Amino acid sequence: VLAREGGSVRIADPVAADRIAAFALPVVETYRLVALALSEVTRRIPITPLEVTLRTFAMHDRLYASGEARFPESRNRSAIGLALRAFATLGLLEP
């Protein structure tokens, strides 16, 4: 997809780059929605993964209706679980 030219990088296959973006952007948006949903929770209060999922769904619905969330695919239970695991691995959440 990308090609190096000296010290820079150029897109060698724009169609492939568009396909990757179509897959990656909803996932990134899901991670952002999970972070926003978690930011509404008071620190040190235990919250279950199901509650995070429900809060993220609600956050998605609000932001999608207002146009701030662009992808209906970002309302995805599996991606929310992956985001929670990634945040825990990074030390952003306590197990």
N, C-alpha and C positions, 0 to 999 in steps of 0.2 A: 504494500500500500504506500509506504514511504520510501524515498530514495535519497541517499546522501549525495550531495554535490559540494565537495570541498568542506567547508565548515558549516554548511547549512543543510536543511532538509526540505525536500519538496514532495508534494503528493504525486506519486507515480500512477496511481489508479484511482481517479476521483469517484468512480462508481463503487469500488470497494470501500473507500473512505465513507461514503454516504451510508452504506450498509452497516458499517461498524458504528457510526453515529446513531443510526436508527435503533440499534440494539443498546448502546451504552447510555444514551441520554435519559431514557426512562429509569434506568437503574440508578444513575446519579441523582435524579430527581427524587427517587424513593429514599435514598440515604438522606437527602436534604429534609424531606418531610419527617422522617424519623427523628432527626436532630431537632427540628422545630417542635415536634410533639413532646419530646423529652425536655425541651427547654421550658415548657409550661409546667412541669412537675417540680414541686418544691424539693430541694436537695435533701438527701438522706431518708426520703420516704420510700419504702419498698414498693415496687410496681411490678406486676407480672408481665410476661411477654404478651399475653392476651390483651391486657389493658393498654400496653404500648401499641399493639396492632389496632385496637379500636380507636385510640386517640389519633393514630396516624391516618386511618381511614377518614375520620372526621376532619382532620386537617386537610387532607387531600380534597375532600368534597367541597370544603369552604374555598380553598385556593383555586380549585379547578373552575368552580362557578364564577369566581372573580377574574379568571384568566391568568392568575399568577402561577398555577401549575398547568403545564402544557400537555401532559401525557396521561390518558386514562390508564395506560399500562403501569403507571407508577403506583397504582392502588393494588399492590401485590403482596399477599401474605408471605410467600416464600422470600421475596426480596427484603421484606421487613425483618424476617428472621436472620437473613444474612447480614443485614446492616447492624442488628443488635450484636451478633457474634463478632463482627469486625470492630465495632466500638469497644466491646469488652476486651478483645485481643490488643487493641491499642491502649488499653488502660483507662479508657474514658468512662467505663461503667464497671461497677463492682459486681462480681458474680453472685 
